[in-house]
């Protein structure tokens, strides 16, 4: 079974449903026991949702709804930094790739949905893009071995892990501020249920700005593959259903170009993941 599931809103009312040609098939009214897709994941219910959508007509046509981030209330969003060889080289510190991965936390409020604007804040004009693949935990656990890590994934999505570059250097050792401005990044457009490791082991991830390719690499080149990420993170924290791990961005972010090219209002950013889809956003200034 294949399919895609998304969270969306219509005139302020939130729904989740199945993505079909021409729009959405609302499923949340039929599953009141699952108020959102996180609850469905906790109940191992994604396949049941997709089965319920089969043969049904679109309930909300394209253009009548707005995409929300797929999971509105994850307990944790954990991001992996400097996870491609060329990204490590960008730091020009003479150091080989690290023995352990760099991690930081993002809050749900720092993301917006597909086809919505990223917000460039009043505090900085150095908004940058980072295209990444996001995984959603389905089966929780602690001390998860790498050999069993794929068994703990429920779904895959995409992320534009928008960053305010000057604000990741506001302190001696801290990136939290620059990674958590409201609606500075995006998640979505939808969840693709995880069936097989081939969906993640060597897939292409590409980022385009105004049609020009800025980032282009494959997950097979990650310094820390996704099973190792799950194993390492679950060493120090219990992973629970609905947790999101954002797995790392390739080289090519705007801050590393010569001269740097940061995002500005009117820009269109597309993050494309092979077998997943395209996450598209524009940019607007904070009011």
C-alpha positions as CSV (number, residue, x, y, z in Angstrom):
1,X,0.0,0.0,0.0
2,X,1.3,3.5,-0.9
3,X,-0.2,6.9,-0.1
4,X,0.4,10.2,1.5
5,X,-1.2,11.8,4.6
6,X,-1.3,15.4,5.4
7,X,-2.5,17.9,8.1
8,X,-4.4,20.9,6.8
9,X,-6.8,23.7,7.7
10,X,-10.0,25.2,6.2
11,X,-11.1,28.5,7.6
12,X,-9.4,27.8,10.9
13,X,-10.7,24.3,11.3
14,X,-8.0,21.6,11.3
15,X,-8.2,18.3,9.5
16,X,-6.0,15.5,8.4
17,X,-6.5,13.3,5.4
18,X,-5.2,11.5,2.4
19,X,-3.6,13.4,-0.5
20,X,-5.2,12.8,-3.8
21,X,-5.1,14.4,-7.3
22,X,-7.1,17.5,-7.0
23,X,-7.1,17.9,-3.2
24,X,-7.7,16.1,0.1
25,X,-9.9,13.4,1.4
26,X,-10.8,14.3,5.0
27,X,-10.3,11.4,7.4
28,X,-10.2,13.1,10.8
29,X,-14.0,13.3,11.1
30,X,-14.2,9.5,10.8
31,X,-11.5,8.9,13.4
32,X,-12.4,11.0,16.4
33,X,-10.3,8.7,18.6
34,X,-7.2,10.2,16.8
35,X,-7.4,14.0,17.0
36,X,-4.2,14.4,14.9
37,X,-1.7,12.3,13.0
38,X,0.5,11.9,16.0
39,X,-2.3,10.1,17.7
40,X,-2.8,7.9,14.6
41,X,0.9,7.1,14.7
42,X,0.8,6.2,18.4
43,X,-2.0,3.7,17.5
44,X,-0.1,2.3,14.5
45,X,-3.0,3.6,12.4
46,X,-1.5,5.0,9.2
47,X,-2.4,2.0,7.1
48,X,-6.0,2.1,8.5
49,X,-6.3,5.7,7.5
50,X,-5.1,4.9,3.9
51,X,-7.5,2.0,3.7
52,X,-10.3,4.3,4.7
53,X,-9.5,6.7,1.9
54,X,-9.7,4.2,-0.9
55,X,-12.4,4.9,-3.4
56,X,-13.5,8.1,-1.7
57,X,-13.9,11.4,-3.5
58,X,-12.0,14.6,-2.6
59,X,-13.6,16.5,0.2
60,X,-11.5,19.7,0.0
61,X,-10.3,20.7,-3.4
62,X,-6.8,22.2,-4.0
63,X,-6.9,25.9,-3.3
64,X,-9.6,25.6,-0.6
65,X,-7.2,24.6,2.2
66,X,-3.8,25.4,3.7
67,X,-1.2,22.8,4.6
68,X,-0.1,22.6,8.2
69,X,3.0,20.9,9.4
70,X,2.2,17.2,9.3
71,X,2.5,16.6,13.1
72,X,1.3,19.7,15.1
73,X,2.6,18.6,18.5
74,X,5.6,16.3,18.4
75,X,7.2,15.8,21.8
76,X,10.7,16.3,20.3
77,X,12.2,17.6,17.1
78,X,15.9,16.7,17.0
79,X,18.1,18.0,14.2
80,X,21.4,16.5,13.1
81,X,24.0,19.0,12.0
82,X,27.1,18.7,9.7
83,X,26.1,15.3,8.4
84,X,27.6,15.4,4.8
85,X,31.3,15.3,4.0
86,X,31.3,18.5,2.0
87,X,29.4,20.3,4.9
88,X,32.2,19.2,7.3
89,X,34.8,20.7,4.9
90,X,32.9,24.0,4.7
91,X,33.9,24.7,8.3
92,X,37.6,24.9,7.2
93,X,38.8,24.1,10.7
94,X,41.2,21.5,9.5
95,X,39.4,18.8,11.4
96,X,38.2,15.4,10.0
97,X,34.6,14.4,10.3
98,X,33.6,14.1,14.0
99,X,33.4,10.9,15.9
100,X,29.9,11.7,17.1
101,X,27.1,13.7,15.6
102,X,26.1,17.3,16.4
103,X,22.5,17.7,17.6
104,X,20.2,20.5,18.4
105,X,16.5,21.0,19.2
106,X,13.8,22.9,17.3
107,X,10.3,23.8,18.4
108,X,7.1,23.1,16.4
109,X,6.4,26.8,16.3
110,X,9.6,27.4,14.3
111,X,8.1,25.6,11.3
112,X,5.3,26.4,8.8
113,X,3.6,24.2,6.3
114,X,3.9,23.6,2.5
115,X,3.1,26.5,0.2
116,X,3.3,29.0,3.1
117,X,5.8,31.7,3.5
118,X,8.9,31.4,5.6
119,X,9.1,34.5,7.8
120,X,12.2,36.6,7.7
121,X,12.3,38.2,11.2
122,X,12.8,41.8,12.1
123,X,15.9,40.9,14.1
124,X,17.9,39.6,11.1
125,X,18.1,39.6,7.3
126,X,20.3,36.5,7.2
127,X,17.6,33.8,6.7
128,X,19.1,30.8,5.0
129,X,17.7,27.5,3.7
130,X,18.7,23.9,4.5
131,X,16.9,21.1,2.6
132,X,16.7,17.8,4.6
133,X,14.8,14.6,4.9
134,X,12.8,14.2,8.1
135,X,11.8,10.9,9.7
136,X,9.0,10.3,12.1
137,X,9.3,7.7,14.9
138,X,6.5,5.1,15.0
139,X,7.7,2.7,17.7
140,X,9.4,4.3,20.6
141,X,12.3,3.0,22.6
142,X,15.6,3.5,24.4
143,X,19.0,2.1,23.5
144,X,17.7,1.1,20.0
145,X,20.3,-1.0,18.1
146,X,21.2,0.2,14.6
147,X,20.2,-3.2,13.2
148,X,16.6,-2.6,14.4
149,X,16.4,1.1,13.9
150,X,14.3,1.0,10.7
151,X,11.7,-0.9,12.6
152,X,11.1,2.3,14.6
153,X,10.3,4.6,11.7
154,X,6.6,5.3,10.8
155,X,6.9,7.8,8.1
156,X,9.1,10.2,6.1
157,X,8.7,13.9,5.3
158,X,10.8,16.9,4.1
159,X,12.2,19.9,5.9
160,X,13.5,23.3,5.0
161,X,15.5,23.8,8.2
162,X,15.6,27.6,7.9
163,X,18.4,29.3,9.9
164,X,19.2,32.8,10.9
165,X,22.9,32.6,10.4
166,X,24.0,35.5,12.6
167,X,21.8,34.3,15.5
168,X,23.5,30.9,15.6
169,X,26.7,32.8,16.8
170,X,25.1,34.9,19.5
171,X,26.8,32.9,22.3
172,X,30.0,30.9,22.8
173,X,28.4,27.6,22.2
174,X,24.8,27.7,21.1
175,X,22.7,27.5,17.9
176,X,19.3,27.4,19.5
177,X,18.4,31.0,18.9
178,X,19.2,31.0,15.2
179,X,17.2,27.7,14.6
180,X,14.0,28.7,16.4
181,X,12.6,31.9,15.1
182,X,8.8,31.6,14.5
183,X,8.0,30.1,11.1
184,X,11.6,30.4,9.9
185,X,11.5,26.8,8.5
186,X,9.0,24.4,7.0
187,X,8.0,20.8,7.3
188,X,5.9,18.7,4.9
189,X,4.1,18.7,2.6
190,X,2.9,15.3,3.9
191,X,3.9,12.0,5.5
192,X,4.9,9.1,3.3
193,X,4.5,5.9,5.3
194,X,7.8,4.0,5.7
195,X,7.8,0.6,4.1
196,X,11.3,-0.3,3.2
197,X,14.9,0.9,3.8
198,X,15.3,1.7,0.1
199,X,13.1,4.7,0.8
200,X,16.0,6.2,2.9
201,X,19.3,4.5,2.3
202,X,20.4,6.2,-0.9
203,X,17.8,8.8,-2.0
204,X,18.5,12.1,-3.7
205,X,17.8,15.4,-1.8
206,X,17.8,18.6,-3.8
207,X,17.1,22.2,-2.9
208,X,16.3,24.9,-5.4
209,X,16.0,28.7,-4.9
210,X,14.1,30.5,-7.7
211,X,14.6,27.4,-9.9
212,X,18.4,27.3,-9.4
213,X,19.9,24.2,-7.8
214,X,21.7,25.0,-4.6
215,X,22.0,21.7,-2.8
216,X,22.1,18.2,-4.4
217,X,23.3,15.1,-2.7
218,X,22.3,11.6,-1.6
219,X,21.5,10.1,1.8
220,X,24.0,7.3,1.1
221,X,26.8,9.9,1.6
222,X,25.7,10.9,5.1
223,X,28.5,10.8,7.7
224,X,26.0,9.4,10.2
225,X,23.4,7.2,8.5
226,X,19.8,7.3,9.8
227,X,20.0,4.0,11.7
228,X,23.0,5.4,13.6
229,X,21.1,8.6,14.3
230,X,18.3,6.6,15.9
231,X,20.7,4.4,17.9
232,X,22.7,7.4,19.1
233,X,19.8,9.6,20.0
234,X,18.0,6.8,21.8
235,X,21.1,6.3,24.0
236,X,20.3,9.5,26.0
237,X,16.6,10.1,25.5
238,X,13.6,7.9,25.1
239,X,12.1,8.2,21.6
240,X,8.3,8.2,21.4
241,X,5.8,7.9,18.6
242,X,5.6,11.2,16.7
243,X,9.1,12.3,17.5
244,X,10.8,13.9,14.4
245,X,14.5,13.5,13.5
246,X,15.7,16.0,10.8
247,X,18.6,14.1,9.3
248,X,21.1,16.7,8.0
249,X,21.6,19.0,5.0
250,X,24.1,18.8,2.1
251,X,26.5,21.5,1.1
252,X,25.3,24.6,-0.7
253,X,23.5,26.7,1.8
254,X,23.4,30.4,1.0
255,X,25.8,31.4,3.8
256,X,28.6,29.4,2.1
257,X,28.3,30.9,-1.3
258,X,30.7,33.7,-2.4
259,X,29.3,36.2,-1.8
260,X,26.7,34.8,0.6
261,X,23.1,34.8,-0.7
262,X,20.4,34.9,1.9
263,X,16.7,34.6,1.3
264,X,14.6,37.6,0.7
265,X,10.9,38.3,0.2
266,X,9.6,36.8,-3.0
267,X,12.1,34.0,-3.2
268,X,10.7,30.5,-3.9
269,X,12.5,27.6,-2.2
270,X,11.8,24.0,-3.2
271,X,13.2,21.0,-1.3
272,X,12.7,17.8,-3.2
273,X,13.2,14.3,-1.8
274,X,13.3,11.3,-4.2
275,X,10.1,9.3,-3.6
276,X,8.7,11.8,-1.1
277,X,7.7,14.9,-3.0
278,X,8.5,18.7,-3.1
279,X,8.2,21.0,-0.1
280,X,7.7,24.6,-1.5
281,X,7.8,27.9,0.3
282,X,8.1,31.6,-0.4
283,X,9.5,34.3,1.9
284,X,7.8,37.2,3.6
285,X,9.1,39.8,6.1
286,X,7.7,39.7,9.7
287,X,5.0,42.2,10.1
